[in-house]
Amino acid sequence: GAGVSQSPRYKVAKRGQDVALRCDPISGHVSLFWYQQALGQGPEFLTYFQNEAQLDKSGLPSDRFFAERPEGSVSTLKIQRTQQEDSAVYLCASSLSRGTQANYGYTFGSGTRLTVV
Amino acid sequence: TQLLEQSPQFLSIQEGENLTVYCNSSSVFSSLQWYRQEPGEGPVLLVTVVTGGEVKKLKRLTFQFGDARKDSSLHITAAQPGDTGLYLCAGAGITSGTYKYIFGTGTRLKVLA
């Protein structure tokens, strides 16, 4: 596609519910990133894929968070047993470049705003 | 852990005023990017600075990379309401022991008409 597409745009989950957030990167982009952004703050790194390989998941806050990119294109971020502290905007970004150097920046989707009640 | 600290955190100014946003780190970056983010949208890349001392201009926005490549600034001349948004610097560096792309703490700018 022309840009990075994320769905849903908004998600309200009851505490304890599982959620799945989808990211469609730009076609042909090798690298895909997930970030978590609290209101008014800068995005915080969650995880990084190069094609289908998850090369860095050091930012995932707990084992309730899981991400996959099985065919090297679409990615899903899954959060199990959601907690109120999981409420945030989840951003996906993709890049034509390999690795995290990103001298030319990343292209971001519009994000999914998750609210856990 | 490598951090990017931005200042000020919040800025509210009148249309036509000038302003400068700062992005500082104790570590060297090979490049830094500046993004602007509007409510409900993802960050949009404005510029990349690569060379120490480099100055880039984008209409009324002037970006500078420090000589030592540890800091950067964004200067806006004659701010307009359309400049309102969250400004973020970002770069690749070491955080929590691994090399990753990190964002600054953000500067929220509001330009009043």
gemmi code that builds the backbone of each chain (N, CA, C; Angstrom):
import gemmi

chains = {
    "A": [
        ("GLY", (0.817, -1.202, 0.000), (0.000, 0.000, 0.000), (0.848, 1.247, 0.000)),
        ("ALA", (0.173, 2.405, -0.056), (0.894, 3.654, -0.121), (1.510, 4.042, 1.207)),
        ("GLY", (0.900, 3.594, 2.296), (1.409, 3.953, 3.602), (1.304, 2.773, 4.538)),
        ("VAL", (1.655, 3.009, 5.793), (1.519, 1.983, 6.815), (0.096, 2.054, 7.366)),
        ("SER", (-0.576, 0.927, 7.356), (-1.965, 0.890, 7.793), (-2.094, 0.090, 9.077)),
        ("GLN", (-2.782, 0.656, 10.054), (-2.979, -0.042, 11.317), (-4.474, -0.178, 11.595)),
        ("SER", (-4.826, -1.303, 12.199), (-6.223, -1.520, 12.572), (-6.295, -2.351, 13.851)),
        ("PRO", (-7.328, -2.116, 14.671), (-8.291, -1.027, 14.520), (-7.667, 0.313, 14.912)),
        ("ARG", (-8.332, 1.409, 14.621), (-7.835, 2.712, 15.050), (-8.036, 2.908, 16.546)),
        ("TYR", (-9.129, 2.378, 17.032), (-9.461, 2.491, 18.456), (-9.914, 1.125, 18.954)),
        ("LYS", (-9.502, 0.809, 20.186), (-9.915, -0.452, 20.786), (-10.136, -0.221, 22.267)),
        ("VAL", (-11.327, -0.575, 22.732), (-11.622, -0.545, 24.154), (-11.724, -1.977, 24.626)),
        ("ALA", (-10.934, -2.327, 25.614), (-10.925, -3.687, 26.124), (-11.209, -3.680, 27.614)),
        ("LYS", (-11.910, -4.694, 28.051), (-12.109, -4.863, 29.484), (-10.859, -5.497, 30.072)),
        ("ARG", (-10.513, -5.096, 31.276), (-9.332, -5.649, 31.932), (-9.410, -7.175, 31.937)),
        ("GLY", (-8.323, -7.795, 31.505), (-8.275, -9.243, 31.431), (-8.539, -9.806, 30.052)),
        ("GLN", (-9.033, -8.971, 29.164), (-9.341, -9.405, 27.802), (-8.070, -9.448, 26.966)),
        ("ASP", (-8.031, -10.327, 25.987), (-6.912, -10.370, 25.031), (-7.237, -9.474, 23.843)),
        ("VAL", (-6.210, -8.801, 23.294), (-6.411, -7.961, 22.110), (-5.342, -8.270, 21.077)),
        ("ALA", (-5.676, -7.990, 19.828), (-4.733, -8.175, 18.718), (-4.754, -6.934, 17.851)),
        ("LEU", (-3.605, -6.363, 17.631), (-3.469, -5.136, 16.848), (-2.711, -5.479, 15.570)),
        ("ARG", (-3.216, -4.963, 14.452), (-2.667, -5.344, 13.157), (-1.912, -4.186, 12.514)),
        ("CYS", (-0.824, -4.545, 11.818), (-0.052, -3.550, 11.072), (0.227, -4.070, 9.668)),
        ("ASP", (-0.145, -3.274, 8.669), (0.184, -3.553, 7.270), (1.265, -2.561, 6.842)),
        ("PRO", (2.506, -3.014, 6.715), (3.579, -2.070, 6.363), (3.531, -1.716, 4.886)),
        ("ILE", (4.387, -0.799, 4.504), (4.524, -0.468, 3.097), (5.087, -1.689, 2.365)),
        ("SER", (4.512, -1.985, 1.225), (4.919, -3.168, 0.475), (6.417, -3.131, 0.170)),
        ("GLY", (7.080, -4.240, 0.486), (8.505, -4.335, 0.196), (9.410, -3.844, 1.313)),
        ("HIS", (8.832, -3.227, 2.341), (9.668, -2.768, 3.452), (10.126, -3.961, 4.282)),
        ("VAL", (11.421, -4.004, 4.472), (12.041, -5.136, 5.141), (11.850, -5.057, 6.658)),
        ("SER", (12.017, -3.857, 7.180), (12.015, -3.688, 8.632), (10.654, -3.199, 9.125)),
        ("LEU", (10.252, -3.733, 10.276), (8.988, -3.334, 10.891), (9.197, -3.193, 12.385)),
        ("PHE", (8.630, -2.141, 12.931), (8.836, -1.796, 14.336), (7.486, -1.542, 15.015)),
        ("TRP", (7.422, -1.889, 16.259), (6.276, -1.532, 17.102), (6.765, -0.624, 18.223)),
        ("TYR", (5.976, 0.424, 18.476), (6.263, 1.358, 19.559), (4.998, 1.546, 20.393)),
        ("GLN", (5.208, 1.893, 21.644), (4.122, 2.225, 22.557), (4.273, 3.691, 22.935)),
        ("GLN", (3.187, 4.449, 22.853), (3.277, 5.868, 23.161), (2.217, 6.269, 24.176)),
        ("ALA", (2.689, 6.751, 25.317), (1.780, 7.304, 26.324), (1.437, 8.736, 25.919)),
        ("LEU", (0.351, 9.234, 26.444), (-0.147, 10.556, 26.069), (0.898, 11.642, 26.301)),
        ("GLY", (1.225, 12.380, 25.259), (2.155, 13.497, 25.368), (3.621, 13.121, 25.467)),
        ("GLN", (3.927, 11.830, 25.361), (5.308, 11.359, 25.465), (5.825, 10.896, 24.113)),
        ("GLY", (7.130, 10.703, 24.043), (7.703, 10.134, 22.842), (7.443, 8.638, 22.788)),
        ("PRO", (7.394, 8.059, 21.590), (7.185, 6.613, 21.466), (8.311, 5.823, 22.126)),
        ("GLU", (7.950, 4.705, 22.734), (8.916, 3.801, 23.361), (8.986, 2.511, 22.553)),
        ("PHE", (10.209, 2.088, 22.257), (10.434, 0.903, 21.438), (9.875, -0.355, 22.105)),
        ("LEU", (9.199, -1.175, 21.316), (8.727, -2.469, 21.802), (9.505, -3.612, 21.149)),
        ("THR", (9.462, -3.673, 19.797), (10.069, -4.804, 19.122), (10.363, -4.469, 17.665)),
        ("TYR", (11.261, -5.270, 17.067), (11.732, -5.024, 15.708), (11.796, -6.332, 14.933)),
        ("PHE", (11.282, -6.302, 13.712), (11.348, -7.435, 12.792), (12.161, -7.049, 11.556)),
        ("GLN", (12.967, -7.984, 11.109), (13.578, -7.878, 9.786), (13.023, -9.047, 8.989)),
        ("ASN", (12.197, -8.728, 8.014), (11.383, -9.744, 7.336), (10.570, -10.485, 8.391)),
        ("GLU", (10.646, -11.815, 8.445), (9.822, -12.541, 9.410), (10.542, -12.771, 10.739)),
        ("ALA", (11.807, -12.401, 10.794), (12.600, -12.658, 11.994), (12.460, -11.519, 13.006)),
        ("GLN", (12.123, -11.879, 14.221), (12.026, -10.895, 15.304), (13.416, -10.762, 15.918)),
        ("LEU", (14.120, -9.721, 15.541), (15.522, -9.568, 15.937), (15.694, -8.890, 17.288)),
        ("ASP", (14.681, -8.185, 17.737), (14.820, -7.484, 19.015), (13.431, -7.376, 19.631)),
        ("LYS", (13.269, -7.957, 20.801), (11.999, -7.831, 21.515), (12.241, -7.327, 22.935)),
        ("SER", (13.362, -6.654, 23.093), (13.767, -6.212, 24.426), (12.846, -5.160, 25.028)),
        ("GLY", (12.046, -4.484, 24.206), (11.162, -3.451, 24.714), (9.800, -3.941, 25.154)),
        ("LEU", (9.479, -5.170, 24.882), (8.171, -5.696, 25.302), (8.108, -5.681, 26.820)),
        ("PRO", (7.100, -5.039, 27.406), (7.104, -4.800, 28.855), (6.861, -6.039, 29.709)),
        ("SER", (6.223, -7.048, 29.174), (6.000, -8.267, 29.955), (5.727, -9.420, 29.010)),
        ("ASP", (5.642, -10.612, 29.587), (5.374, -11.780, 28.738), (3.922, -11.834, 28.284)),
        ("ARG", (3.131, -10.840, 28.643), (1.773, -10.769, 28.113), (1.753, -10.181, 26.697)),
        ("PHE", (2.878, -9.590, 26.316), (2.991, -8.966, 24.999), (3.709, -9.925, 24.054)),
        ("PHE", (3.124, -10.088, 22.874), (3.678, -11.004, 21.890), (3.477, -10.409, 20.505)),
        ("ALA", (4.492, -10.469, 19.665), (4.375, -9.944, 18.303), (4.838, -10.982, 17.311)),
        ("GLU", (4.249, -10.965, 16.138), (4.642, -11.892, 15.088), (4.516, -11.237, 13.736)),
        ("ARG", (5.267, -11.799, 12.793), (5.242, -11.330, 11.399), (5.563, -12.554, 10.532)),
        ("PRO", (4.667, -13.505, 10.490), (4.972, -14.849, 9.970), (5.415, -14.907, 8.518)),
        ("GLU", (4.933, -14.008, 7.672), (5.300, -14.067, 6.252), (6.132, -12.861, 5.846)),
        ("GLY", (6.611, -12.117, 6.826), (7.480, -10.994, 6.520), (6.775, -9.764, 6.000)),
        ("SER", (5.438, -9.727, 6.124), (4.731, -8.504, 5.712), (3.862, -8.034, 6.873)),
        ("VAL", (2.612, -8.461, 6.932), (1.696, -8.050, 7.999), (2.222, -8.518, 9.353)),
        ("SER", (2.043, -7.653, 10.344), (2.454, -8.005, 11.704), (1.280, -7.830, 12.652)),
        ("THR", (1.277, -8.639, 13.697), (0.251, -8.550, 14.729), (0.923, -8.427, 16.088)),
        ("LEU", (0.460, -7.473, 16.865), (0.891, -7.327, 18.247), (-0.260, -7.798, 19.123)),
        ("LYS", (0.016, -8.793, 19.925), (-1.025, -9.354, 20.783), (-0.717, -9.050, 22.240)),
        ("ILE", (-1.729, -8.642, 22.953), (-1.594, -8.395, 24.384), (-2.595, -9.292, 25.098)),
        ("GLN", (-2.083, -10.128, 25.956), (-2.950, -11.049, 26.703), (-3.282, -10.466, 28.068)),
        ("ARG", (-4.465, -10.778, 28.533), (-4.894, -10.374, 29.890), (-4.571, -8.893, 30.127)),
        ("THR", (-5.163, -8.047, 29.302), (-4.833, -6.626, 29.348), (-5.040, -6.028, 30.738)),
        ("GLN", (-4.164, -5.082, 31.055), (-4.210, -4.332, 32.303), (-4.386, -2.850, 31.969)),
        ("GLN", (-4.811, -2.072, 32.962), (-5.041, -0.652, 32.716), (-3.775, 0.055, 32.266)),
        ("GLU", (-2.633, -0.381, 32.780), (-1.371, 0.270, 32.391), (-0.991, 0.010, 30.937)),
        ("ASP", (-1.712, -0.893, 30.273), (-1.456, -1.144, 28.856), (-2.117, -0.081, 27.974)),
        ("SER", (-2.973, 0.746, 28.550), (-3.644, 1.803, 27.789), (-2.611, 2.754, 27.214)),
        ("ALA", (-2.626, 2.897, 25.891), (-1.636, 3.724, 25.194), (-1.972, 3.691, 23.707)),
        ("VAL", (-1.222, 4.447, 22.940), (-1.280, 4.332, 21.487), (-0.153, 3.411, 21.047)),
        ("TYR", (-0.485, 2.442, 20.225), (0.505, 1.504, 19.709), (0.764, 1.858, 18.254)),
        ("LEU", (2.013, 2.228, 17.984), (2.415, 2.669, 16.657), (3.232, 1.593, 15.965)),
        ("CYS", (2.992, 1.453, 14.691), (3.784, 0.558, 13.856), (4.527, 1.411, 12.832)),
        ("ALA", (5.754, 1.048, 12.527), (6.532, 1.764, 11.524), (7.250, 0.766, 10.642)),
        ("SER", (7.505, 1.142, 9.417), (8.281, 0.271, 8.550), (9.358, 1.070, 7.834)),
        ("SER", (10.349, 0.347, 7.357), (11.486, 0.973, 6.701), (12.026, 0.052, 5.621)),
        ("LEU", (12.459, 0.658, 4.526), (13.062, -0.122, 3.441), (14.435, -0.648, 3.857)),
        ("SER", (15.077, 0.057, 4.785), (16.425, -0.304, 5.207), (16.391, -1.450, 6.199)),
        ("ARG", (17.476, -2.216, 6.209), (17.638, -3.237, 7.238), (18.227, -2.589, 8.468)),
        ("GLY", (17.930, -3.127, 9.616), (18.522, -2.633, 10.839), (17.836, -1.395, 11.365)),
        ("THR", (18.390, -0.876, 12.448), (17.742, 0.211, 13.158), (18.424, 1.557, 12.929)),
        ("GLN", (19.358, 1.607, 11.992), (20.093, 2.850, 11.803), (19.182, 3.977, 11.345)),
        ("ALA", (18.320, 3.684, 10.400), (17.242, 4.605, 10.007), (17.739, 6.000, 9.679)),
        ("ASN", (18.777, 6.124, 8.881), (19.264, 7.446, 8.514), (18.215, 8.267, 7.784)),
        ("TYR", (17.243, 7.615, 7.242), (16.205, 8.326, 6.519), (14.849, 8.216, 7.212)),
        ("GLY", (14.884, 7.828, 8.461), (13.667, 7.810, 9.251), (12.780, 6.632, 8.922)),
        ("TYR", (11.714, 6.550, 9.633), (10.742, 5.500, 9.436), (9.422, 6.110, 8.983)),
        ("THR", (8.579, 5.285, 8.373), (7.216, 5.693, 8.032), (6.278, 5.054, 9.029)),
        ("PHE", (5.505, 5.886, 9.695), (4.624, 5.405, 10.754), (3.183, 5.303, 10.285)),
        ("GLY", (2.469, 4.351, 10.897), (1.025, 4.320, 10.756), (0.386, 5.307, 11.713)),
        ("SER", (-0.932, 5.395, 11.653), (-1.660, 6.338, 12.509), (-1.858, 5.813, 13.925)),
        ("GLY", (-1.540, 4.545, 14.133), (-1.604, 3.996, 15.475), (-2.952, 3.395, 15.842)),
        ("THR", (-2.913, 2.580, 16.877), (-4.132, 2.052, 17.498), (-4.172, 2.571, 18.925)),
        ("ARG", (-5.249, 3.271, 19.254), (-5.397, 3.758, 20.633), (-6.130, 2.697, 21.428)),
        ("LEU", (-5.418, 2.103, 22.372), (-5.991, 1.061, 23.223), (-6.353, 1.657, 24.576)),
        ("THR", (-7.599, 1.446, 24.975), (-8.050, 1.866, 26.293), (-8.547, 0.637, 27.035)),
        ("VAL", (-7.957, 0.375, 28.177), (-8.358, -0.771, 28.993), (-9.179, -0.266, 30.182)),
        ("VAL", (-10.390, -0.755, 30.285), (-11.294, -0.268, 31.337), (-11.605, -1.357, 32.374)),
    ],
    "B": [
        ("THR", (22.555, 3.365, 29.162), (21.323, 3.705, 28.449), (21.458, 5.105, 27.861)),
        ("GLN", (21.104, 5.228, 26.612), (21.235, 6.481, 25.898), (19.879, 7.148, 25.834)),
        ("LEU", (19.801, 8.388, 26.272), (18.535, 9.090, 26.277), (18.627, 10.330, 25.416)),
        ("LEU", (17.486, 10.722, 24.887), (17.358, 11.975, 24.170), (16.408, 12.852, 24.970)),
        ("GLU", (16.935, 13.925, 25.545), (16.128, 14.825, 26.351), (15.763, 16.048, 25.528)),
        ("GLN", (14.479, 16.370, 25.512), (14.029, 17.540, 24.776), (13.575, 18.626, 25.742)),
        ("SER", (13.794, 19.868, 25.319), (13.320, 21.000, 26.089), (12.904, 22.122, 25.150)),
        ("PRO", (11.895, 22.901, 25.512), (11.044, 22.674, 26.676), (10.077, 21.511, 26.431)),
        ("GLN", (9.403, 21.097, 27.477), (8.436, 20.016, 27.342), (7.141, 20.539, 26.722)),
        ("PHE", (6.773, 21.766, 27.111), (5.570, 22.407, 26.586), (5.918, 23.829, 26.161)),
        ("LEU", (5.238, 24.306, 25.131), (5.467, 25.665, 24.666), (4.171, 26.184, 24.059)),
        ("SER", (3.703, 27.318, 24.588), (2.503, 27.949, 24.051), (2.868, 29.372, 23.659)),
        ("ILE", (2.740, 29.693, 22.385), (3.161, 31.006, 21.901), (2.106, 31.603, 20.991)),
        ("GLN", (2.260, 32.885, 20.727), (1.355, 33.582, 19.822), (1.840, 33.442, 18.386)),
        ("GLU", (0.915, 33.458, 17.485), (1.242, 33.430, 16.054), (2.225, 34.550, 15.728)),
        ("GLY", (3.246, 34.214, 14.945), (4.236, 35.198, 14.540), (5.505, 35.195, 15.379)),
        ("GLU", (5.458, 34.557, 16.542), (6.657, 34.496, 17.394), (7.628, 33.435, 16.875)),
        ("ASN", (8.875, 33.562, 17.315), (9.898, 32.566, 16.998), (10.095, 31.648, 18.194)),
        ("LEU", (10.592, 30.444, 17.948), (10.847, 29.520, 19.041), (11.957, 28.556, 18.662)),
        ("THR", (12.577, 27.980, 19.699), (13.616, 26.967, 19.490), (13.361, 25.794, 20.419)),
        ("VAL", (13.458, 24.606, 19.869), (13.318, 23.361, 20.625), (14.670, 22.663, 20.616)),
        ("TYR", (15.041, 22.107, 21.763), (16.354, 21.480, 21.891), (16.237, 19.983, 22.147)),
        ("CYS", (17.217, 19.265, 21.630), (17.283, 17.809, 21.787), (18.724, 17.490, 22.193)),
        ("ASN", (18.904, 16.947, 23.392), (20.250, 16.748, 23.927), (20.492, 15.325, 24.385)),
        ("SER", (21.722, 14.886, 24.221), (22.124, 13.570, 24.682), (23.563, 13.622, 25.159)),
        ("SER", (23.937, 12.681, 25.985), (25.324, 12.574, 26.430), (26.140, 11.705, 25.474)),
        ("SER", (25.469, 11.111, 24.487), (26.145, 10.199, 23.568), (26.105, 10.726, 22.143)),
        ("VAL", (26.981, 10.195, 21.329), (27.080, 10.599, 19.935), (26.106, 9.795, 19.083)),
        ("PHE", (25.441, 10.467, 18.177), (24.544, 9.818, 17.232), (25.106, 9.978, 15.818)),
        ("SER", (24.984, 8.946, 15.013), (25.432, 9.042, 13.630), (24.498, 9.924, 12.813)),
        ("SER", (23.252, 10.001, 13.228), (22.277, 10.896, 12.601), (21.127, 11.104, 13.566)),
        ("LEU", (20.429, 12.184, 13.359), (19.216, 12.445, 14.144), (18.103, 12.826, 13.186)),
        ("GLN", (16.912, 12.434, 13.540), (15.742, 12.816, 12.769), (14.815, 13.669, 13.641)),
        ("TRP", (14.070, 14.548, 12.993), (13.003, 15.296, 13.647), (11.671, 14.914, 13.009)),
        ("TYR", (10.681, 14.697, 13.865), (9.343, 14.358, 13.432), (8.350, 15.359, 14.030)),
        ("ARG", (7.199, 15.504, 13.359), (6.071, 16.206, 13.956), (4.896, 15.251, 13.991)),
        ("GLN", (4.200, 15.261, 15.103), (3.072, 14.364, 15.274), (1.840, 15.175, 15.658)),
        ("GLU", (0.772, 14.965, 14.927), (-0.490, 15.621, 15.231), (-1.405, 14.625, 15.930)),
        ("PRO", (-2.381, 15.140, 16.685), (-3.268, 14.243, 17.455), (-3.917, 13.194, 16.567)),
        ("GLY", (-3.866, 11.948, 17.015), (-4.508, 10.864, 16.287), (-3.735, 10.362, 15.093)),
        ("GLU", (-2.516, 10.837, 14.923), (-1.703, 10.411, 13.790), (-0.345, 9.936, 14.276)),
        ("GLY", (0.362, 9.220, 13.396), (1.715, 8.830, 13.720), (2.689, 9.949, 13.430)),
        ("PRO", (3.911, 9.847, 13.953), (4.933, 10.873, 13.657), (5.245, 10.923, 12.173)),
        ("VAL", (5.459, 12.132, 11.666), (5.810, 12.329, 10.266), (7.209, 12.927, 10.207)),
        ("LEU", (8.071, 12.296, 9.429), (9.461, 12.742, 9.335), (9.558, 14.129, 8.707)),
        ("LEU", (10.314, 15.017, 9.377), (10.566, 16.353, 8.841), (11.936, 16.425, 8.175)),
        ("VAL", (12.965, 15.919, 8.868), (14.322, 16.075, 8.360), (15.248, 15.073, 9.020)),
        ("THR", (16.350, 14.781, 8.337), (17.456, 14.006, 8.901), (18.707, 14.874, 8.854)),
        ("VAL", (19.445, 14.927, 9.965), (20.739, 15.595, 9.988), (21.808, 14.552, 10.266)),
        ("VAL", (22.909, 14.646, 9.522), (23.915, 13.589, 9.548), (25.296, 14.110, 9.948)),
        ("THR", (25.669, 15.255, 9.428), (27.022, 15.767, 9.618), (27.058, 16.753, 10.783)),
        ("GLY", (28.077, 16.631, 11.653), (28.225, 17.572, 12.746), (28.278, 19.005, 12.236)),
        ("GLY", (27.479, 19.888, 12.860), (27.450, 21.284, 12.424), (26.487, 21.564, 11.287)),
        ("GLU", (25.877, 20.516, 10.779), (24.984, 20.667, 9.626), (23.761, 21.513, 9.975)),
        ("VAL", (23.361, 22.356, 9.036), (22.150, 23.166, 9.164), (21.267, 22.869, 7.958)),
        ("LYS", (20.008, 22.538, 8.234), (19.050, 22.306, 7.145), (17.836, 23.198, 7.353)),
        ("LYS", (17.329, 23.709, 6.254), (16.158, 24.568, 6.328), (15.008, 23.948, 5.556)),
        ("LEU", (13.839, 24.022, 6.162), (12.618, 23.526, 5.555), (11.582, 24.628, 5.754)),
        ("LYS", (11.488, 25.505, 4.753), (10.614, 26.678, 4.824), (10.945, 27.486, 6.078)),
        ("ARG", (10.057, 27.599, 7.031), (10.309, 28.413, 8.226), (11.009, 27.624, 9.336)),
        ("LEU", (11.336, 26.375, 9.084), (11.971, 25.538, 10.095), (13.460, 25.401, 9.775)),
        ("THR", (14.294, 25.603, 10.781), (15.742, 25.455, 10.640), (16.216, 24.416, 11.646)),
        ("PHE", (16.909, 23.421, 11.151), (17.406, 22.325, 11.981), (18.930, 22.399, 12.016)),
        ("GLN", (19.483, 22.173, 13.203), (20.939, 22.174, 13.328), (21.381, 20.950, 14.108)),
        ("PHE", (22.461, 20.333, 13.660), (23.079, 19.205, 14.348), (24.331, 19.734, 15.015)),
        ("GLY", (24.520, 19.450, 16.305), (25.677, 19.950, 17.005), (26.985, 19.437, 16.420)),
        ("ASP", (28.031, 20.202, 16.626), (29.345, 19.829, 16.087), (29.778, 18.440, 16.555)),
        ("ALA", (29.463, 18.119, 17.798), (29.863, 16.828, 18.367), (28.835, 15.734, 18.116)),
        ("ARG", (27.768, 16.050, 17.414), (26.683, 15.117, 17.078), (26.044, 14.524, 18.325)),
        ("LYS", (25.956, 15.355, 19.390), (25.271, 14.905, 20.605), (23.961, 15.666, 20.822)),
        ("ASP", (23.749, 16.713, 20.040), (22.567, 17.517, 20.272), (22.080, 18.107, 18.951)),
        ("SER", (20.845, 18.567, 18.992), (20.244, 19.157, 17.803), (19.221, 20.192, 18.249)),
        ("SER", (18.922, 21.098, 17.354), (17.898, 22.103, 17.661), (16.991, 22.305, 16.464)),
        ("LEU", (15.797, 22.735, 16.764), (14.795, 23.064, 15.754), (14.313, 24.481, 16.044)),
        ("HIS", (14.480, 25.366, 15.075), (14.052, 26.746, 15.224), (12.919, 27.020, 14.246)),
        ("ILE", (11.846, 27.574, 14.757), (10.715, 27.939, 13.897), (10.582, 29.455, 13.886)),
        ("THR", (10.574, 30.011, 12.718), (10.431, 31.457, 12.540), (8.978, 31.785, 12.210)),
        ("ALA", (8.463, 32.818, 12.861), (7.094, 33.288, 12.584), (6.098, 32.135, 12.649)),
        ("ALA", (5.995, 31.538, 13.820), (5.150, 30.360, 13.991), (3.703, 30.635, 13.586)),
        ("GLN", (3.085, 29.591, 13.052), (1.690, 29.664, 12.624), (0.883, 28.587, 13.347)),
        ("PRO", (-0.423, 28.766, 13.453), (-1.245, 27.751, 14.124), (-1.063, 26.351, 13.539)),
        ("GLY", (-0.771, 26.265, 12.271), (-0.543, 24.972, 11.632), (0.711, 24.269, 12.099)),
        ("ASP", (1.572, 24.976, 12.831), (2.788, 24.365, 13.383), (2.490, 23.621, 14.677)),
        ("THR", (1.306, 23.778, 15.207), (0.923, 23.114, 16.448), (1.088, 21.610, 16.324)),
        ("GLY", (1.681, 21.005, 17.354), (1.859, 19.557, 17.345), (2.916, 19.129, 18.339)),
        ("LEU", (3.200, 17.845, 18.330), (4.243, 17.269, 19.179), (5.486, 17.077, 18.319)),
        ("TYR", (6.577, 17.705, 18.706), (7.828, 17.609, 17.970), (8.745, 16.609, 18.681)),
        ("LEU", (9.264, 15.690, 17.900), (10.081, 14.602, 18.434), (11.403, 14.524, 17.696)),
        ("CYS", (12.480, 14.409, 18.454), (13.748, 14.053, 17.820), (13.939, 12.550, 18.023)),
        ("ALA", (14.746, 11.948, 17.185), (14.957, 10.500, 17.247), (16.284, 10.151, 16.622)),
        ("GLY", (16.840, 9.024, 17.086), (18.084, 8.562, 16.513), (18.382, 7.150, 16.970)),
        ("ALA", (19.324, 6.525, 16.296), (19.702, 5.160, 16.646), (20.815, 5.199, 17.663)),
        ("GLY", (20.602, 4.494, 18.790), (21.618, 4.481, 19.819), (21.424, 3.332, 20.774)),
        ("ILE", (22.277, 3.275, 21.777), (22.244, 2.184, 22.743), (21.254, 2.522, 23.848)),
        ("THR", (20.297, 1.640, 24.073), (19.404, 1.778, 25.205), (19.102, 0.403, 25.757)),
        ("SER", (19.169, 0.291, 27.066), (18.986, -1.002, 27.731), (19.905, -2.062, 27.136)),
        ("GLY", (21.089, -1.656, 26.767), (22.098, -2.601, 26.331), (22.024, -3.039, 24.883)),
        ("THR", (21.020, -2.598, 24.163), (20.936, -2.984, 22.749), (20.798, -1.748, 21.872)),
        ("TYR", (21.137, -1.923, 20.626), (21.131, -0.817, 19.659), (19.737, -0.712, 19.072)),
        ("LYS", (19.090, 0.415, 19.288), (17.756, 0.561, 18.750), (17.461, 2.024, 18.457)),
        ("TYR", (16.362, 2.254, 17.753), (15.959, 3.598, 17.365), (15.109, 4.166, 18.471)),
        ("ILE", (15.566, 5.269, 19.059), (14.864, 5.824, 20.212), (14.376, 7.235, 19.924)),
        ("PHE", (13.341, 7.623, 20.650), (12.747, 8.939, 20.503), (13.042, 9.796, 21.720)),
        ("GLY", (13.049, 11.101, 21.478), (13.170, 12.048, 22.564), (11.889, 12.115, 23.377)),
        ("THR", (11.955, 12.888, 24.435), (10.831, 13.002, 25.364), (9.687, 13.846, 24.803)),
        ("GLY", (9.935, 14.585, 23.720), (8.874, 15.325, 23.048), (8.713, 16.751, 23.530)),
        ("THR", (8.343, 17.624, 22.602), (7.986, 19.011, 22.916), (6.619, 19.292, 22.314)),
        ("ARG", (5.685, 19.611, 23.179), (4.331, 19.896, 22.693), (4.204, 21.396, 22.456)),
        ("LEU", (3.988, 21.766, 21.203), (3.894, 23.166, 20.799), (2.459, 23.522, 20.468)),
        ("LYS", (2.018, 24.657, 21.020), (0.705, 25.192, 20.671), (0.885, 26.631, 20.209)),
        ("VAL", (0.450, 26.913, 19.006), (0.544, 28.262, 18.456), (-0.855, 28.852, 18.397)),
        ("LEU", (-1.006, 29.951, 19.108), (-2.325, 30.583, 19.223), (-2.510, 31.654, 18.158)),
        ("ALA", (-3.664, 31.650, 17.527), (-3.960, 32.635, 16.471), (-4.214, 34.017, 17.049)),
    ],
}
model = gemmi.Model(1)
for chain_id, residues in chains.items():
    chain = gemmi.Chain(chain_id)
    for i, (resn, *xyz) in enumerate(residues, 1):
        res = gemmi.Residue()
        res.name, res.seqid = resn, gemmi.SeqId(i, " ")
        for name, pos in zip(("N", "CA", "C"), xyz):
            atom = gemmi.Atom()
            atom.name, atom.element = name, gemmi.Element(name[0])
            atom.pos, atom.b_iso = gemmi.Position(*pos), 0.0
            res.add_atom(atom)
        chain.add_residue(res)
    model.add_chain(chain)
structure = gemmi.Structure()
structure.add_model(model)
structure.setup_entities()
